[in-house]
Amino acid sequence: MPSTQNILFLIFLATIFLVLFSLYGFWTAIHPPKFITNLTPKDLGWEYEEVSLTTKDGISLSSWFVPSVNKSDQVIILLHGYPADKANLLYWVEFLHPDFNLFFVDFRYFGNSSGSLTTIGFHEQKDLQVALDYLEDKGFSKTGVMGFSLGGAVAISTASFDERIKSVVSDSAFAKIDLMGHAFYRNLWILKYPLTQLTLFWAQIFLRINVSDSPEKAAQNLQIPVLLIHSQKDATIPFENALLLQRALEQNPKAQTYFLEEGTHGSLPPHLEKEYQKRVAEFFKQNL
């Protein structure tokens, strides 16, 4: 039978492992490899303007303003996922170009923007706000936001307090940061729970963010039109996130859901593309 001293030593080693491994997990989560898409709107034959924005905390953001084919006073801000960039969205939203002005933004740290780390949706709300500032200065008042994954979460969170956002399409967003932690450590079975809590602790200590804030909590305050899209087979951001957001939007009569039985995270079967595009385009036409 192991002695009490040996048991305590094993507990000590396990604790040290959890602390160090969670620190490593925290560091890699906020410093992911950058995914750079070597495309610009010019590759699609679009006219565009390169725009440099500066956030209130001094981060330089790389952006594109793409005017619509048909003259429009409506604009849609496009927000990419983690760890992608704005160019990754070009073909995804090509169908919106004829009828809407489009504004693409690289979140801090990603793409061609500055920043030493990502905060996975917290300080990125400042990035969306400075884009709204820019469009407001250009005279736009009919502004919607369409975000994928991380971008969808940022769109929901920011729309809860910034009234300049008139409608939101959120595709494959996460509902709570702890669920993202569980997904991040998914292969470690029961250890994913303490590792997630420790990782969130480091986020509070080093990033000084309130990890209890979440898209789920923000969604409870939304009364603007929202279209929530998610695949039931999404393995990256599990479908339970969509159900939590749907429940949070129950008191919003303008909220809609488009839950897909097929597809994965960021991948749509070809036979559903036209239906997807029609749903999104009609949503913005009716709600901007």
C-alpha positions in Angstrom: 0.0 0.0 0.0 1.5 3.4 -0.9 2.4 5.6 2.0 0.7 9.0 2.7 3.9 10.7 1.7 3.9 8.9 -1.7 0.3 9.8 -2.3 0.9 13.5 -1.5 3.9 13.5 -3.8 1.8 12.1 -6.6 -0.9 14.7 -6.0 1.9 17.3 -6.1 3.2 16.0 -9.4 -0.3 15.9 -10.9 -1.0 19.5 -9.8 2.3 20.7 -11.3 1.4 18.9 -14.5 -2.0 20.5 -14.7 -0.7 24.0 -14.0 2.1 23.7 -16.5 0.0 22.1 -19.2 -2.8 24.6 -18.8 -0.2 27.4 -19.1 1.0 25.8 -22.3 -2.6 25.4 -23.5 -3.4 29.1 -22.7 -0.2 30.3 -24.6 -0.9 28.2 -27.7 -4.6 29.2 -27.7 -3.8 32.9 -27.8 -0.8 32.5 -30.2 -2.1 30.1 -32.8 -0.4 29.7 -36.2 -1.6 32.4 -38.6 -3.5 31.2 -41.6 -2.9 33.6 -44.5 -5.1 33.5 -47.6 -3.2 34.9 -50.6 -6.3 36.5 -52.2 -7.7 40.0 -52.5 -11.0 41.2 -53.9 -9.1 42.0 -57.1 -8.8 38.2 -57.7 -12.6 38.1 -57.9 -12.7 41.1 -60.3 -14.0 43.4 -57.6 -13.1 47.1 -57.1 -12.0 47.7 -53.5 -10.4 50.1 -51.2 -7.7 49.1 -48.6 -8.5 50.6 -45.3 -6.3 50.8 -42.2 -8.1 51.2 -38.8 -6.7 51.8 -35.4 -8.5 50.6 -32.3 -8.8 52.4 -29.0 -6.0 50.2 -27.6 -3.6 51.0 -30.4 -4.0 47.9 -32.6 -3.7 48.5 -36.4 -6.3 46.5 -38.4 -6.1 45.7 -42.1 -9.5 46.1 -43.8 -11.1 46.2 -47.2 -14.2 48.2 -48.4 -15.9 46.6 -51.4 -18.7 48.7 -53.0 -21.7 46.8 -54.2 -22.3 46.2 -57.9 -25.8 47.7 -57.6 -25.7 51.0 -55.8 -26.7 50.5 -52.2 -26.8 52.3 -48.9 -26.5 49.0 -47.0 -23.2 47.5 -45.8 -22.3 44.2 -44.2 -19.2 43.7 -42.0 -17.6 40.3 -42.5 -15.8 38.7 -39.6 -13.6 35.7 -40.1 -13.0 32.7 -37.9 -10.0 31.4 -35.8 -7.2 31.3 -37.0 -8.1 32.5 -40.5 -8.1 35.9 -42.1 -10.5 38.2 -44.0 -9.5 36.9 -47.4 -10.7 33.5 -46.3 -14.3 34.9 -46.5 -14.1 36.2 -50.1 -15.7 33.2 -51.9 -18.0 32.5 -48.9 -19.8 35.8 -49.3 -19.4 36.3 -53.1 -23.2 36.1 -53.5 -23.7 39.2 -51.3 -21.5 41.4 -53.5 -24.2 42.4 -56.1 -26.6 44.0 -53.6 -24.5 45.0 -50.6 -21.4 47.0 -49.8 -19.0 44.7 -48.0 -16.4 45.5 -45.3 -13.8 42.9 -44.5 -11.7 43.1 -41.3 -8.7 41.2 -40.1 -9.0 40.7 -36.3 -6.1 41.7 -34.2 -3.1 39.3 -34.5 -4.6 37.6 -37.6 -4.0 38.3 -41.2 -2.3 41.6 -41.9 -3.4 43.2 -38.7 -1.0 44.0 -35.8 -1.3 42.6 -32.3 0.8 40.1 -30.3 -2.1 37.8 -29.5 -5.7 36.9 -29.9 -8.2 37.2 -27.0 -10.6 34.8 -28.7 -13.6 37.2 -28.8 -13.1 39.6 -26.0 -10.9 42.5 -27.1 -11.9 41.6 -30.7 -15.2 43.5 -29.9 -13.1 46.7 -30.1 -12.0 45.6 -33.6 -15.7 45.5 -34.7 -16.5 48.8 -33.0 -13.7 50.7 -34.9 -15.1 49.2 -38.1 -18.5 50.5 -37.2 -16.9 53.9 -36.4 -15.3 54.0 -39.9 -18.6 53.1 -41.7 -20.6 55.6 -39.6 -18.1 58.3 -40.7 -18.7 57.3 -44.3 -22.4 57.9 -43.8 -23.7 54.3 -43.5 -26.5 53.7 -41.0 -27.9 50.4 -42.4 -25.1 48.1 -41.1 -25.3 44.4 -40.6 -22.7 41.9 -39.5 -22.0 38.4 -40.7 -19.5 36.3 -38.8 -18.2 32.8 -39.0 -17.1 30.9 -35.9 -15.1 33.4 -33.8 -16.5 36.1 -36.0 -20.1 35.1 -35.2 -19.4 35.1 -31.5 -17.9 38.6 -31.7 -20.9 39.8 -33.7 -23.4 38.6 -31.1 -21.4 40.0 -28.2 -20.9 43.4 -29.8 -24.5 43.7 -31.0 -25.7 43.4 -27.4 -24.4 46.9 -26.6 -23.7 48.7 -29.9 -27.0 49.8 -31.5 -25.3 50.6 -34.8 -25.6 46.9 -35.7 -29.0 46.4 -37.2 -28.9 42.7 -37.8 -26.6 39.7 -37.4 -25.9 36.5 -39.2 -23.9 34.2 -37.0 -22.6 31.0 -38.5 -21.1 28.3 -36.3 -20.4 30.5 -33.3 -19.5 29.3 -29.8 -21.8 30.1 -26.9 -19.4 30.0 -24.0 -15.6 30.1 -23.7 -15.5 27.2 -21.3 -17.1 25.0 -24.0 -14.3 26.1 -26.3 -11.9 24.9 -23.6 -13.6 21.5 -23.5 -13.2 21.3 -27.3 -9.6 22.4 -27.1 -8.8 19.7 -24.6 -11.3 17.2 -26.0 -8.7 14.3 -26.3 -7.8 14.5 -22.6 -11.1 13.0 -21.3 -11.9 14.1 -17.7 -8.8 16.2 -17.5 -10.4 18.7 -19.9 -12.5 20.1 -17.1 -9.7 21.2 -14.7 -7.5 22.2 -17.6 -10.2 24.4 -19.0 -10.8 26.1 -15.6 -7.1 26.7 -15.2 -6.8 28.1 -18.7 -9.6 30.5 -18.0 -7.9 31.5 -14.8 -4.8 32.4 -16.8 -6.9 34.4 -19.2 -8.3 36.4 -16.3 -4.8 37.0 -14.8 -2.8 37.8 -17.9 -5.5 39.3 -20.2 -7.6 40.9 -17.5 -10.8 39.8 -19.2 -14.0 38.6 -17.6 -14.4 35.0 -18.8 -18.0 34.9 -17.4 -19.0 37.1 -20.3 -20.1 35.1 -23.2 -22.1 35.2 -26.5 -24.8 33.2 -24.7 -25.2 35.9 -22.1 -25.0 38.7 -24.7 -27.7 37.0 -26.8 -30.2 37.3 -24.0 -30.1 41.1 -24.5 -30.5 41.1 -28.3 -33.8 42.3 -29.8 -32.5 42.9 -33.3 -32.9 40.4 -36.1 -30.5 37.5 -35.8 -30.1 34.5 -38.0 -28.3 31.6 -36.2 -26.7 29.0 -38.5 -25.0 25.8 -37.4 -24.4 22.3 -38.6 -25.5 19.5 -36.3 -22.4 17.6 -37.3 -20.0 20.4 -36.4 -17.1 18.7 -34.6 -15.0 21.9 -34.0 -17.7 23.9 -32.3 -20.3 21.3 -31.2 -23.9 21.8 -31.9 -24.7 22.3 -28.2 -23.3 25.8 -28.6 -26.1 26.6 -31.1 -28.8 25.2 -28.8 -27.5 27.4 -26.0 -27.6 30.5 -28.2 -31.1 29.5 -29.5 -32.3 29.3 -25.9 -30.8 32.6 -25.1 -32.6 34.2 -28.0 -36.0 32.8 -27.0 -37.3 36.2 -25.9 -36.3 37.8 -29.2 -39.2 37.5 -31.7 -36.8 38.6 -34.5 -34.4 35.6 -34.1 -34.3 32.9 -36.6 -32.4 29.6 -36.8 -31.1 27.7 -39.8 -29.8 24.4 -38.4 -28.3 22.0 -41.0 -28.3 18.2 -40.8 -25.3 18.1 -43.1 -22.0 19.9 -43.4 -19.1 20.4 -41.0 -17.4 23.4 -39.5 -16.9 25.8 -42.5 -17.9 23.3 -45.1 -21.3 23.1 -46.8 -22.4 20.4 -49.2 -22.7 21.7 -52.7 -26.4 20.9 -53.0 -27.1 23.2 -50.0 -25.1 26.2 -51.2 -28.0 27.9 -53.1 -30.4 27.5 -50.2 -27.9 28.9 -47.8 -27.1 31.9 -50.0 -30.8 32.6 -50.5 -31.6 32.5 -46.8 -28.8 34.8 -45.9 -29.4 37.3 -48.7 -33.1 37.5 -48.0 -32.4 37.9 -44.3 -30.3 41.0 -44.9 -32.6 42.4 -47.5 -35.4 42.3 -45.1 -33.5 43.5 -42.0 -31.2 46.3 -43.1 
